[in-house]
Amino acid sequence: MDKFSKGLLIGVIISIFLSMQVYGYSSREITMAKRAAKYDAYRLLIEHVNGFQLDSEGNFFVSDIISQSLAIRTEFKNVLIKGAKVVRYRDLGNGLYAADVKITLQKIKIWLESVYNHRLPKEERLKINFKGLEAYPEVITATGYGAIPGTPGEEKFKAYRAAVLDAYNNLAETVLGLHISSETSVRDLALDVDSLHTELSKWFKGAKITSVSWGTDNECKVKAEVTLREIIAKLKNLHRHRGLFGHKDYRWEDIKLYTKDTVVSAEGEGFPTQHVEESERFPSVTKGEPTGQIGGKKWVIEEKPVVR
């Protein structure tokens, strides 16, 4: 091997070494952060599909089927995790990684119809025509994030999660302010505004995050959105099945008369120092191996086999 070839080989080896070690990140740390991002994407995908409208009238959502039993709920999670594919991983720098995943709507629909037809007793079956699923795209996507503990990426990671929760809260406030008549808002019709806000915030965990950006101090801004069609359907659902608006009938479609928007959106802002509740923390990547931190605590997740 001549001197030029040797020099080139040494240069390649040094480049590889530096790409792995310049920030003190080992290949294992990078791999685990990517896996954390993948499982976070799975979590978001599950929450997103959980909020899908099933029937064209807006009476039922995916959550109404999977809430029938713990076994069905577990199987639902496993079906999405096993059926989803990782499109790509992205290195966002400073120890922060992103994972983009996707699953076809057809896979979800086949499973839902199978559970409905074969797993639910006839007397417990809901009158669902599954026409509501036709309004969703053929491919459902989600993006998750994972960070190496103790890096600037982890600070961005914390700020992102806080920003998402803030966006969910702001979405709920926006919906409460929608008008059903010139003088009456959704808030005015609620028997218990706090309970309605809680239900909406819970449902908005499946809202689509359409933009994410970080500032110079690792503060994060996100934008979340949900269609007006889905909001009207959810209000109908909460009215009929949760009793949050009493027994009087309301024309929820009249909301369309008082807003020109077909999509309702809200922004959220978060900072690395913000506290995030334990129940809202990111999942990790593998059983028994602490691979990431948030709020100073390590987190793990258990992988469960698919229920067939």
SULRAZI-V891124 format. One record per residue. N is the residue number from 1. SS is DSSP state (hx for helix, st for strand, lp for the rest). OMEGA is omega in whole degrees, 0 to 359 (999 if undefined). D_LAST is the distance of its C-alpha to the last C-alpha in whole Angstrom. Layout:
BEGIN
n=[N N]
ss=[SS SS]
omega=[OMEGA OMEGA]
d_last=[D_LAST D_LAST]
END
This chain:
BEGIN
n=[1 2 3 4 5 6 7 8 9 10 11 12 13 14 15 16 17 18 19 20 21 22 23 24 25 26 27 28 29 30 31 32 33 34 35 36 37 38 39 40 41 42 43 44 45 46 47 48 49 50 51 52 53 54 55 56 57 58 59 60 61 62 63 64 65 66 67 68 69 70 71 72 73 74 75 76 77 78 79 80 81 82 83 84 85 86 87 88 89 90 91 92 93 94 95 96 97 98 99 100 101 102 103 104 105 106 107 108 109 110 111 112 113 114 115 116 117 118 119 120 121 122 123 124 125 126 127 128 129 130 131 132 133 134 135 136 137 138 139 140 141 142 143 144 145 146 147 148 149 150 151 152 153 154 155 156 157 158 159 160 161 162 163 164 165 166 167 168 169 170 171 172 173 174 175 176 177 178 179 180 181 182 183 184 185 186 187 188 189 190 191 192 193 194 195 196 197 198 199 200 201 202 203 204 205 206 207 208 209 210 211 212 213 214 215 216 217 218 219 220 221 222 223 224 225 226 227 228 229 230 231 232 233 234 235 236 237 238 239 240 241 242 243 244 245 246 247 248 249 250 251 252 253 254 255 256 257 258 259 260 261 262 263 264 265 266 267 268 269 270 271 272 273 274 275 276 277 278 279 280 281 282 283 284 285 286 287 288 289 290 291 292 293 294 295 296 297 298 299 300 301 302 303 304 305 306 307 308]
ss=[lp lp hx hx hx hx hx hx hx hx hx hx hx hx hx hx hx hx hx hx hx lp lp lp lp lp hx hx hx hx hx hx hx hx hx hx hx hx hx hx hx hx hx hx hx hx hx hx hx hx lp lp st lp lp lp lp lp lp lp st hx hx hx hx hx lp lp lp hx hx hx hx hx hx hx hx hx hx hx hx hx hx lp st st st st st st st st st lp lp st st st st st st st st st hx hx hx hx hx hx hx hx hx hx hx hx hx hx lp lp lp hx hx hx lp lp lp lp lp lp hx hx hx hx hx lp lp lp st st st st st st st st st lp lp lp lp hx hx hx hx hx hx hx hx hx hx hx hx hx hx hx hx hx hx hx hx hx hx hx hx hx lp lp st lp lp lp lp lp st hx hx hx hx lp lp lp hx hx hx hx hx hx hx hx hx hx hx hx hx hx lp st st st st st st st lp lp lp lp lp st st st st st st st st hx hx hx hx hx hx hx hx hx hx hx hx hx hx lp lp lp lp lp lp lp lp lp lp hx hx hx hx hx hx hx lp lp lp lp st st st st st st st st lp lp lp lp lp lp lp hx hx hx lp lp lp lp lp lp lp lp lp lp lp lp st st lp lp st st lp lp lp lp lp lp lp lp lp lp]
omega=[182 184 182 181 179 179 179 180 179 179 179 181 180 180 179 181 182 180 180 191 186 177 181 182 176 179 178 179 179 180 182 178 177 178 176 178 179 181 174 177 177 181 180 178 179 180 180 182 179 182 181 176 184 184 184 181 180 180 187 178 178 180 180 176 186 178 182 179 178 181 179 180 179 180 178 180 182 178 180 180 181 182 181 178 176 180 180 170 179 175 182 178 176 175 179 181 178 176 177 180 179 175 181 177 181 178 180 182 180 181 181 180 178 178 182 185 188 185 181 175 184 182 180 182 177 180 185 178 177 179 181 181 182 181 183 181 182 178 180 184 176 178 179 182 176 183 174 182 176 181 173 178 179 177 177 180 179 182 178 183 178 180 179 179 178 179 177 180 180 175 179 179 180 180 178 181 178 183 175 172 183 184 187 177 177 179 182 184 184 176 179 185 181 179 178 179 179 181 180 180 179 181 183 174 177 180 182 174 187 177 179 176 179 178 184 179 180 173 187 173 178 175 179 180 177 183 178 178 180 180 179 178 181 178 176 181 180 179 186 189 181 178 184 180 180 186 179 179 177 178 184 179 180 176 181 181 187 173 179 184 173 177 178 183 177 178 177 180 181 181 182 185 182 178 176 182 182 183 182 185 182 172 178 192 181 185 171 182 178 187 179 181 170 183 177 181 178 183 180 177 178 176 181 179 178 176 182 999]
d_last=[57 60 60 59 56 55 56 53 51 52 51 48 47 49 47 43 44 46 43 41 43 46 44 43 39 38 35 33 33 33 30 28 30 28 25 26 26 23 21 24 23 19 20 23 20 18 21 23 20 20 23 23 25 23 26 29 31 29 28 25 23 19 20 21 17 15 18 17 15 14 10 10 13 11 8 11 12 10 9 13 14 12 13 17 19 22 26 28 29 33 35 37 40 41 37 35 32 30 27 26 23 22 19 19 20 18 15 15 16 14 11 14 15 12 11 15 15 13 12 15 18 21 23 21 21 23 25 23 24 22 26 26 24 26 28 26 26 24 23 23 24 25 27 27 29 30 33 35 36 40 40 42 38 37 40 39 35 36 38 36 33 36 37 34 34 38 37 34 37 39 37 37 41 41 39 41 44 43 46 45 49 52 52 49 46 42 43 46 44 42 42 41 41 39 36 36 37 34 31 32 32 29 28 30 27 26 29 30 32 34 37 37 40 42 46 48 47 44 43 41 41 38 37 34 34 33 34 36 34 31 33 35 32 31 34 34 30 32 35 33 30 32 36 37 39 41 41 43 42 42 42 40 40 44 43 43 47 47 45 45 42 39 37 38 38 39 40 39 41 40 42 41 43 41 39 35 33 31 28 29 29 27 24 25 23 22 21 25 27 29 30 31 33 34 37 38 34 32 28 25 21 18 15 12 9 6 4 0]
END
